[in-house]
Amino acid sequence: MKSRLLIVTVALASFVLGAFGMAGWCWYAYTRWMIPPKEVEMASWAARDTRALAHLRLNEPKEAIRALESGIDEVVSSLALWDEESPPKETTRTARDRWLRSVKVYHESYPACGEGAERVNRLLAQVPGRSSTSTCKTSICRLDDLHRAAVKADTNPAATNAPENQLIQRSTFKP
C-alpha cells in the first residue's frame, strides 16, 4: 500500500512540476519569439518614416501623407487594444493623453480611415482636445487653425489668406 501511495504522489508531483516548467517555457517563448525587441520596433518606425521621406523627395506628397497616417493609425489602434485589455494607471494615461492630443487634433481635421478607424476614434474620444482659446504656434495648432478657418470661412479672415494647396485633403487609403 505504501508503494502505491508513493508512486501516485511522485506521479502527481511530477505532473505539477512539469506543468509549471511548461508554463515557464511557454512564457519565455512568447516573450522572446512573439514580442519583438524594442530595437526591432524602433527600426521599423525609422524604416516607415524613411519610406515617407522618400515619397516626399520623389515629389509624391500624397503617398507620404498616406504612409504617415497609416503608421499613426496603426500605433493608436495598438494603444486602443492595450487600453481595452489592461487600462493604464492614471499617471500613464495622463502622460499618454498629453502626447495623443495632437493626434486627436489632427484627426478632427482628417478623420482616421481603414480597418482600425473605429478603434482609433473610440480611444481618441477619451483624450481631451485642444482648447478653443489656445494660442500655440506649433504646426498642429496652425493646421487646426486653418481647418477651423475653412469651416468658418465667413467669420475668420485666415481662411481668405490661406493658400489653396496648404490644406491637403486626406484621401481614403485602404491597404
N, C-alpha and C positions, 0 to 999 in steps of 0.2 A: 504494500500500500504506500509506503514511504517513497519508493522509487517512482511510482506513477505520479504522485503529487510533485515530486522533484522534476520529473520530465515535463509536466504541464506548466509548472512555474517557470522553468527555463525556457520553454517554448513561448509562453506569454511574454516574458521579459525580452526575449529575442525579437518578438514581433513589435513590441513597443519601441525598443531601441532602433530597430530597422525603420519603423515609421518616422521617428524623429530624424534619423540620418537621411532618409529620402526627402523629407520636407526641407532639411537644411541644404541638401544638394540642389533641389529644385529652386529654392530661393537664390542660391549662388548662381545657378544657370540663368535664371531670369534677370538678375541684376547685371550679369556680365555679358549676356548674349542678346537680350531683348531691349535693354535700355542702352542707347548709345552713350558713350562717354561725352562729357562736356566739350572736349576738344573737337570731336566729330560734329557735334551740334553747332558749335561756333564756326567751324569751317564751312558747314552747309549754308549758314547765314551769309558768310563772306562770298561764297560762290553765287548765291541768289542775287546779292547786291551787285556783283561783278557782271552778271548777265544783264541786269537792268542798266548798268552804266554802259555796257557795250551797245545796247539799243539806243541810248542817248547819243553816243559817239557816232553811230551809224545814221543819225538823224531820224530815228524811229521813236518819237516820244510816247505815242500811244501804246506801243508794245512795252516800253519801260514802265509806264504807269500801270498797265495790266499786271506785269510781273511783280511790282512792288505791292500793289493792292492785294494780289493773290497771297503773297507771303505774309502780309499783315493779317489778313483774314484767317490764314492757317494758324498763326500764333494765337490770335484772340479766340479762335474756336477751341484750340487746345486748352487755353486758360478757362474757358467756359466748361469744358468737360471736367477739368480738375475741380472747378468750383462746385459742380454738381455732385461729384464723388466725395470730396472732402473739402468743405468750405474752409478757407484760411482763417487764421486768427485775425482779430480786429486790427492789430498793428500792421500785419502783412496786407490785409485788404486795403487799408488806408494808403499805404505806400504804392500798392499795385494800381489803385484807382487814380492816384495822382498822375501816374505815367499814362494810364488809359484815357485820361481826359482829352488829350489831343487826338486820340483815335476816335473818340466819340464825336468831337467837334468836326473832324474830317468826314466821318460817316453821316453826319447830319446834312452835309452838302452833297456827298457822293455815297449813297447807301451801299451797304455790302450786298454782294450778289454771289451766286454759286451755291454749292451744296451746304455749306456751313453758315449761310447768311442768317438763318433763323436763330441759331445758337449764338452767333456774334451779336445780333441785335438784342437778344434776351440778356446777355451779360452787360452790354453797354447801356441798357436801360437802367441798370443799378448804379452806374457811375455818374457822379454829379457832373453836369455840363459847365460850359463857360458862362460866367456872369454876363448879363446884358450890359452892365456898366463897366466891364473890363476895358482897359486902355492899353493892353500889352501890344508890342510891336513885333512879335515873333511871326514867322511865316505862316503858322497855322492860324493865328489870330487875323493876320491880313487876309488870308484865304477866306476865313469865316466872314470877315467884314465885307469882302467882295460878294460873297454869296448872299449875305443879308441885304446888301445894296441892290443886287439884281432882283431880289424878291420884292423889295420896297423901292422900285425904280422912281416912283413919282415923289418920294419924300426924302431920298438920300442922294446928295449930289455926287457921291463917289461912284455911283453906277454910270453916270454920264462921262466920267473921266477914265473909267477902266477900259483898257484896250480889249478888243473883241477876242483875241486869242489868249487872254490872260486866264480866263475860266475855261479849262479844258473839260469837256463833258466826259463822264465816266461811261465807258462802253459796257455792254453786257457780255462779259467774257465768261465763257463756260468751257472749262478744260475737257 
